Amino acid sequence: MGMGVAVEIHDDHFARDAEDQAWLSVVGEKGWVVLTKDKKIQYRPLEQEALRASGVRAFVLVADGLRGADICAIFVKAMPNIEKVLRARRGPFIARMTGSARVVIWRQW
């Protein structure tokens, strides 16, 4: 991202159709932070359990109708807010990120 932040792309490490429970476990083991636009992840019991069990800290972009460059711009704009949350809270949690880069904890275990 050019901000001193290392970004790992899901498809570089996992199959596109990898079960969320499987890749979330690996992410938790590595201590990575999840940035996703998959809003449904915050409502699925199996994924919630995988997030909780793996200690994952996840940020979910809840804005609709965005494409690559717009999504990236929001993530970059939100980075100070993301870093603030990461310093203040241990995982596991799911935070919602709006199109204006506002970050709010949705659920913490």
N, C-alpha and C positions, 0 to 999 in steps of 0.2 A: 504493500500500500504506500510505501514511501514515507511512513510515519514512525519508523522504528518498530513496527509491528509485523511479526511473521504471520503470514496467512497460508493455511493449508486448504486445498480444495478437496471437497468430499470425494469427487470422482478420481482424484489422483491416488487415493488410498483404499477406496472401497468400490465395489460394483455399484452401478447406478441403481440397481434394484435391491441393494443390500437391505436387510431388515433393520429398521431403526434401532431395535434392541441390541443388535450385534455391533453396529458401528458406534453407538453411544457408549457401550462398554469400553471400547478401545479408546475413545476420546477421553473418557473419565480416567483411564489408566495413565494416559499421557499428560493429563492435566490441561488439555486444550479447552478453549472456550468455544461454544457453538454460536455462530451467527446464521440465522436461517430465516427464510420467508414462508416456511411451512407452518401456517397458523394452526393447523389441525393437531400438531404435535402436542400442544398444550391441553388438548381435550381427550386424547387417547390414553386409556388406562395403562396399556402395556408400555407405551413410550414414557408416560409419567413415572412408572415404576423403574424403567431403565435409567431415566435421568436421576431419580432419587438414589437408586442403588449404586450408580457409578459416580455420584458426587458432581455431576456435570452442572456447569453454569451456562445457561442458554439465554440468548437474546433473540426474540422473535419479532421480525418486522411485520407489523400488522396493516400497513398501508397497501391498498389494492392498485392494480393496473400499472405497475412500474416495470420497467425493463432494466437491463444490465447496468447501464451508466447511471441511471437514477438511483438504483439500489446501492451501488457503490458509493455514490455521493452522500446518501443518507448515512451509510455506515461510517464514512469518514467524518461527517459532521457530528455524528453521535459518539465518536471515539472518546472525547473527554468525559462524557456522561457514563459511557461504558466503563472506562477506567476508574471513575469515581465509585461506581457500584462494586466493581471487582475489589477495590481496596477496602470497602466498607463491609462486604458480605462474603462469607464463605459459602460454598455450594453445599448441597445442590439447590438450584433455584431456576425459575423461568422468569425472565423479564420481558415486558412488551416494549417495543420500540416503535414510535409513530413516524409518520412521514416528515414531521418537523424535528426529528431526532430526539424527542423526549423519551426518556427511559424510566419505566416504572416496574417495580417488582410485582409480578402477578402471583407467583406461588413460591414459597420457600419451605423446604422440609427440614 
